[in-house]
Structures are given as C-alpha cells and as structure tokens.
Amino acid sequence: MRLKGIHTVKSKTGQTYYYAWRGGPRLRGQPGSADFTASYNEAVKLRETPSDGTLFSLIAGFKASTEFASLAPRTKAGGDGATCR
C-alpha cells in the first residue's frame, strides 16, 4: 500500500524516522507494518477534523448541512464572484 505524503528523516546517528507529512506527527512502526498504517490513518483523521471554534470548523459544518446540500451545483462551486451579475 502506498501512503501519500510520508516524510522521511535520517538522523546523524543513522536512525530513520517517518512522519505523516512534513511537520506532521511521527509514525509508529516500520513502513508496511500494520502499526505504521494505523498510525498514518490516525494522523490523517485528526488532520481532517477541524478544531471547535475555528473558522474552518464553521465552514466544514455548513458544508455538511442539509442547507448546503440543497444548493445548486454552481452555487456550491463558489468561485471569485467575477461572473456574478
């Protein structure tokens, strides 16, 4: 299985460390192991869950709402507003 965005760091002592992404959490185990994949999946899930009280959490909540689902596809797509009249 190929995992997207794995960042590898080799220390001066020759130890290799794996991170979910550059600046992300360190992953457990060795690549290909079940523990490695599980720690990667945990990191990705935490990254996708916005913190409460942030602008991102408000946007994510609106996009998950039935009100957003009922909008026309063009309205959902958004854009810069340059074509609106």
N, C-alpha and C positions, 0 to 999 in steps of 0.2 A: 504494500500500500504506500502510495506517495503522499506525504503530507505537505501542504503548501506553507511556505514562509519560514521553515525551520532555519534558525540562525545558529551556526556552529562557532565556538570559540575554543582555541587551543591555548592553554596556559603556558607560562615559561617552564613549568615542570613537566610538560608533555601531556597533562591531563586534558581531555576533551569534554567540554560542556555543551549542552544543547538547550536552546531557548525556543519558545513557541514562535517568536518573531524578534526582530532587533529591538531590544529594550523590554521584551516581554518576560514572563515568568520562566524559570528554569524547569526543564522537563526531567522527570524521573526515568530511570532505566536506560537501556540502550535502544537505538533505532531498530525497529522491527519487533520489539517485545510488546506484550500486551500492556504492561505498565507504562511504557513510553506513549503508546497510542491513547491510553486512558487519560494520562496527564495532559496530553495535547488537546484532547476533546474537552476536558475541564477548562483549560485556559481559554479556548475559543468561546465556550459557552459564557464564561464570565465576561469576556470582552464584548459579546453581543448584548449583554444585559446592561442597560443604562442605569446609572445611579439615580436614586429618587431625588427629586428636587432640582434636576438639571434641565436645561432646555432640550437636550437630546431625549430625555425621558418623556417630556411633554409631546414632542414630535412623534416618537415611537407609539405613545398611547393613542394619539389621534389617528395615525395610520392603521392601527389595529381596530379602530372603532367602526361601527356599522355606518356611521355618518360618512366616513371616508370611503367605505366600500360602495356606497350608493352614488358617488360622484361619477361623472363621465370620464372615460379613459384620458381624454385630452386634458381635463382639469387635474386629474391625478398626476399626469406627467409633469405639470408645472412649467418651468422654463423661466426665462428672464422677463417675460411680460412685454417684450418688444412687439409681439404680433397681436396683442390685445387692443381692441378699439372700444 
